[in-house]
Amino acid sequence: MKLLVTKQFVFPNDDSARKFQHSSTLNLNNGSPFMTHLPYNGGNNRKGGFFVTSHTPFSRFLFGGDYNPEQWPRSVWADDMQILTDVHMNEATINVFSWAQLQPSEAEYDFSTLDDIVATLTKNHFDIVLATSTAALPAWLATRYPEVTRTDYDGRHAQFGGRHNACPNSPVFRHYSALLAGKLAERYGHLANVVCWHISNEYGSYCYCANCARAFRVWLRQKYGSLTALNDAWYTHFWGHTFYDWEEIVPPTALSDGIGPDHIVLSAMGIDYRRFQSDSLLQNLVDEKTAIRDFDPDTPITTNMMGTFKDLDYFKWAKALDIVSWDSYPAYDTPHSEVAMRHDLMRGLKGGQPFMLMEQTPSQQNWQPYNATKRPGQMRAMSYQAIAHGADTIQYFQLHQGRGGTEKFHGAIISHADHDETRIIRETRALGSELAATGPQLMNGRTHAKVGIIFDWENYWSLEYSSGPSVELKYVDQIRRYYAAFYRQNVAVDMIPTNLSATEMAHYDVIVAPVLIMVKPGVSAALHQYVENGGTFVTTYMSGINDENDQVIMGGYPGPFRDLCGIWAEEIDALPPHTSIPVQFGDSHVSGSIVANVSHLEGAQNLASYGGADFYADTPAVTVNPWGNGQAYYVGTVLDDAGLDVLVDRLIQEKQLAHFETPTDVELTTRYYDGYALHFLINNTAHPATVDTSRFTGLPTLIGTNAVQAETILAPYDVLVIKDKE
C-alpha cells in the first residue's frame, strides 16, 4: 500500500515538450504474438478459501468522483478546486476517455495536459484514481486499422464512433491499449497520490468479427480438444449441426444460429460464446494490468463493474482485480432491496472484501427513459446504504457537468448553474463534512451473514437462453425476489458463487439457490454434503435441469437435487400473463405465478399446496425434506411476496437468524470492525418513519445527534449510524 507522503512531483523522461515519440511494426497475421487467451476453466478456478480477510488499500475514505478538466479552459480549474475542496472532496478519477488527446497519432504521445491536471490535483491534496483511457478508440486507430472496431450481432462492422467500440480480439487494439497503459504507469505510477489504477471503463458488449471467430475456434480447441467432444457437448445432431472441421464454426449471430440476442439454436454454443467473450474482454484487462505492473508493482488496480450486468462473469473477473469497484445507477422505481442486493453482490465477488462505489449520480442520470432528480436527502441516504453494504469509498459521476455531448444532462456536483450554493452542493458539503469526521471509522467493516444466496452468471445465461417455458422468467428478478424477502426482515445476506466447497458453505445456516438451472461439476456433491452436515438448502422451480453444457439431466426435475429435496417434478406449467394460482401455505392464503411445477412427494413433507380447479390442485407447491443433519426446501412456483414472507419467517425461526423489524423500506444493516460494530438505520423513503430502537437504547451515534432512544423518528431519507460493541 502506498501512503500519502510529501513527494516531489517529477515526471520521468524529462524533456521540455513532455512528449513521447513511438513507432512500431505489428505482426497482424493469425499467429500474432498478441493473440493469447486465458485458459478455459469453466469458471471454477477458485483456489484456497472463498472468505477473504482484507482491508481497503486506501489510507483515508475517498470522497470524490469522475473529473474531466480537459473539457474546460484552465481558468475554470482553480474555481473547481475551490468548490470541491469546500465540499470536503479529496479524490478525483481522471483520464477515463483521453486516449485521443494522449496519442494524437500512431507515432506521437502528448501528456502535457494530463501532466497539468495531475499537478493541479496534487497541489490541492487530491488523491487520484488514474484511468487508462482505453474504453474509447482514437479516430486515427479506427481509420488506419479498421479491424479494431467491432462487428455487431446483426453482422454490421462499426466505423469510428461511440465508446466500448474495440474488438477484444484485435491484435492491434491489444498492442496499443497495453502500450498506453504501460506509458501511463511509467510516467505517473511513482506518485504517492495515485492511489488506484482504473483500467478502461464499464467493460461490456460483444464482438462477432473475423478476429473473434478465429479466436473462438482457438478457445474451443483449448476447452474441448476434439470436434467429437464439442459435437457431443453442443448436441449438434439437433437440426443437422454436426461439425467436421473447426473452420466450419462461426459465432452465433443473426446471420447464423441466432434466433435473437437471447435465443440460439444451439444454446450450448451461445453460452460458450458468452464465456469466450467474457474471457476475451478479461484478457484485455489483464494485458493492461501486466503493462502497469512492469512500472508500478504496488498500486491497486480495478475496473468499474455494473452490478448484475449480464455479459461478464464478474466472479471470474474479480480474481484479476485488487479491489472491486462498481457504478450504481438505480432508476426512479428500482426497489431499494435491489440496490442493496447489487451492493452485496459486489462485496461478495471477493469473498466479503470492501469495494469502491466508483460512480453514482448526485442528482439524476441522463440515459434512462425517465431521469428523475434525487429528492433532498436521497443522495446521502443512498451513499450510506452503499457504505452499510460494504463500500469504503463514495464517488460520483461527475464532478463538473459537461456542456456538450450525450451526457450533458447527466447530474454533477458542479452543475450548469455554475454556482457554489446549489442544493446539490449544499448536500454534498454536509455529507462530505460527515465523511471527513467519521470516514476512518466507516472503513474495513465486515458483514456477518448467515444466509448465502447463489448468483451465477452461467446460470443467468442458461435460464435466459431457454426457449420456454415462459418469457417472464428473468434471472435477476427471481434472485432479487428471494433477497427482498430477507431484506424485509433485515436479515444479512451474502451473495455467493456456485463453486464453494461444503466446508466453505458451512459458514451459512441457510443457502438459497433460486432457478439454479445449470448444475456444474461438483456443485451437487457440495450441496449434498452441506445439507448432510446440518445446513438448510432452499431451491426452486427451474433448478437442477441442465448440466454445464446446457443439456437436460435425465430422470425428472430437479435432476441431481431430486433425492436431496425428496420430490419429483414431471411437468412445468407456464401460467398466462397477469394470472396466478392460489397456494395454501400453512394458515396463509398466498399465490404463485409465471410457472407451477406438477410434483410428487418422494419423502418430503408438503408445506403448501396448490388451490383452484386445475388438474394439479392439492399437489405440493412448497416442500421440505430432511437429509442427514439438515434439510432441503423446494418451491415449485413463483410465490408472491406474502408467500416468500411465510417461507422466510419459517427459516428465521428454525435457524434463529438475526433479524430486525422496521417499517417498509427502512433498513437496518450492520458492519463489524475491530472492537466495535456500526448499525446503519436508513429511511429509504420520502416519508417520516418511526422505528422501535429499544434494542439500542443508550448507545452512542456515530452519525446522529444524541444517544439512541427507545423510539426513533427518522425524517425522509434520514440516516442514523449507531455505534455498538463488536
C-alpha positions, 0 to 999 in steps of 0.5 A: 500500500502506498501512503500519502507522503510529501513527494516531489512531483517529477515526471520521468523522461524529462524533456521540455515538450513532455512528449513521447515519440513511438513507432512500431511494426505489428505482426497482424497475421493469425499467429500474432504474438498478441493473440493469447487467451486465458485458459478455459476453466469453466469458471471454477478456478477458485483456489484456497478459501472463498472468505477473504480477510482484507482491508481497503488499500486506501489510507483515508475514505475517498470522497470524490468522483469522475473529473474531466478538466480537459473539457474546460479552459484552465481558468475554470480549474482553480474555481473547481478546486475551490468548490470541491475542496469546500465540499470536503472532496479529496479524490478525483478519477481522471483520464477515463476517455483521453486516449485521443488527446494522449496519442494524437497519432500512431507515432506521437504521445502528448501528456502535457495536459494530463501532466497539468491536471495531475499537478493541479490535483496534487497541489490541492491534496487530491488523491487520484484514481488514474484511468487508462483511457482505453474504453474509447478508440482514437479516430486515427486507430479506427481509420488506419486499422479498421479491424479494431472496431467491432462487428455487431450481432446483426453482422454490421462492422462499426466505423469510428464512433461511440465508446466500448467500440474495440474488438477484444480480439484485435491484435492491434487494439491489444498492442496499443491499449497495453502500450498506453497503459504501460506509458501511463504507469511509467510516467505517473505510477511513482506518485504517492497520490495515485492511489488506484489504477482504473483500467478502461471503463464499464467493460461490456458488449460483444464482438462477432468479427473475423478476429473473434471467430478465429479466436473462438475456434482457438478457445474451443480447441483449448476447452474441448480438444476434439470436434467429437467432444464439442459435437457431443457437448453442443448436441449438434445432431439437433437440426443437422449441426454436426461439425467436421472441421473447426473452420466450419464454426462461426459465432452465433449471430443473426446471420447464423444460429441466432434466433435473437440476442437471447435465443440460439439454436444451439444454446450450448454454443451461445453460452460458450460464446458468452464465456469466450467473450467474457474471457476475451474482454478479461484478457484485455484487462489483464494485458493492461494490468501486466503493462502497469505492473512492469512500472508500478508493482504496488498500486491497486488496480480495478475496473468499474463493474455494473452490478448484475450486468449480464455479459461478464462473469464478474466472479471470474473477473474479480480474481484479476482485480485488487479491489472491486469497484462498481457504478450504481445507477438505480432508476426512479422505481428500482426497489431499494432491496435491489440496490442493496442486493447489487451492493452485496453482490459486489462485496461478495465477488471477493469473498466479503472484501470492501469495494469502491462505489466508483460512480453514482449520480448526485442528482439524476442520470441522463440515459434512462427513459425517465431521469428523475432528480434525487429528492433532498436527502436521497443522495446521502441516504443512498451513499450510506446504504452503499457504505452499510453494504460494504463500500469504503469509498463514495464517488460520483459521476461527475464532478463538473457537468459537461456542456456538450455531448450525450451526457450533458444532462447527466447530474454533477456536483458542479452543475450548469448553474455554475454556482457554489450554493446549489442544493446539490452542493449544499448536500454534498458539503454536509455529507462530505463534512460527515465523511471527513469526521467519521470516514476512518471509522466507516472503513474495513467493516465486515458483514456477518451473514448467515444466509448465502444466496447463489448468483451465477452468471452461467446460470443467468445465461442458461435460464435466459437462453431457454426457449420456454417455458415462459418469457417472464422468467428473468434471472435477476428478478427471481434472485432479487425476489428471494433477497427482498424477502430477507431484506424485509426482515433485515436479515444479512445476506451474502451473495455467493458463487456456485463453486464453494466447497461444503466446508466453505458453505458451512459458514451459512445456516441457510443457502438459497439457490433460486432457478439454479438451472445449470448444475456444474461439476461438483456443485451437487456433491457440495450441496449434498454434503452441506445439507448432510452436515446440518445446513438448510438448502432452499431451491426452486422451480427451474433448478437442477435441469441442465448440466454445464453444457446446457443439456437436460439431466435425465430422470425428472426435475430437479435432476441431481437435487431430486433425492436431496429435496425428496420430490419429483417434478414431471411437468412445468406449467407456464401460467398466462400473463397477469394470472396466478394460482392460489397456494395454501401455505400453512394458515396463509392464503398466498399465490404463485405465478409465471410457472407451477411445477406438477410434483410428487412427494418422494419423502418430503413433507408438503408445506403448501399446496396448490388451490383452484380447479386445475388438474394439479390442485392439492399437489405440493407447491412448497416442500421440505425434506430432511437429509442427514443433519439438515434439510432441503426446501423446494418451491415449485412456483413463483410465490408472491411476496406474502408467500416468500414472507411465510417461507422466510419467517419459517427459516428465521425461526428454525435457524434463529437468524438475526433479524430486525423489524422496521417499517417498509423500506427502512433498513437496518444493516450492520458492519463489524470492525475491530472492537466495535460494530456500526448499525446503519438505520436508513429511511429509504423513503420520502416519508417520516418513519418511526422505528422501535430502537429499544434494542439500542437504547443508550448507545452512542451515534456515530452519525446522529445527534444524541444517544439512541432512544427507545423510539426513533423518528427518522425524517425522509431519507434520514440516516442514523449510524449507531455505534455498538460493541463488536 
